[in-house]
Amino acid sequence: MWRYKGYWGKNGGITISGGEPLLQIDFVTEVFRIAKEHNVHTALDTSGQPFSTSPEYLEKFDKLIQYTDLVILDLKEIDAVKHKSLTGFTNSNILEMAKYLSDHNIKMWIRHVLVPGLTDDDEGLKELNTFIKSLKTVDRVEILPYHTLGLFKWENLKIPYQLSDVRPPSDEAVKHAEELLEIKK
């Protein structure tokens, strides 16, 4: 990885994402440990779903965050019932992770995918904003507009796509969500 340092220069580093990096926490911890030995900035891009407050998990998680400069955390939906309907899981552990990171002074960026009809209601966005404001280490909040760029993968695999009738949000809808989340550009 060091041979690519010229690409990221003085202000860049490495980000581990894709799939769910917390499912391979030992590997990510070791990569980040080595990166920090070389003074490389580390970022973890996660949905937070595997987070647990069990002592066994927290022992591993604490070791990981010791080498983590930034966590990019996706908050898909603030309402637990809607989150379960959307993802199959509640979000209580994800919100606990955000609080844990804040309490441990780990810098965070929060991202929210704006899906028309699912994650774009005003009340939910206001509640999400209130939660984000309760965290002391959030440096950035981003709206990621839903897109259909990966639709072909579902079609190639002949798997029914649950959001086939959903269209990307308009620029106005994105701007409205940014206002509700008080995102300054």
BELFENTA-V587488 format. One line per field, one symbol per residue. ss: DSSP state (2 for helix, 1 for strand, 0 for the rest). phi: phi as a letter, one per 30 degrees, with the letter a starting at -180 (. if undefined). psi: psi as a letter, one per 30 degrees, with the letter a starting at -180 (. if undefined). Layout:
ss: ???
phi: ???
psi: ???
This chain:
ss: 02222222000011110000222222222222222220001111110000000022222222222000011111000002222222200002222222222220001111111100000002222222222220000111111110000022222220000000000000222222222200000
phi: .ddceddcidcclcbcbihbdddbedddedddddeddchcdbbccbdiedebcdedddddddddddccdbcccdcdadddddddddcjbdcedddddedddddchcdbccbbdcceibbbdedddddddddeddcccdcabbccdebcdceddddddhcecdcdcdceddeddddddddddhdcc
psi: fffgefefbffaakkkakcjfffheeeeeeeeeeeefghkkkkkjlffefklgkeeeeeeeeeeffgkekkjkkjekekeeeeeeeffllgeeeeeeeeeeefghkkkkkkkkjjkfeggkeeeeeeeeeeeffkfgjfkkkkjkklgfgeeeeeefhkkjfgffklklleeeeeeeeeeghkk.
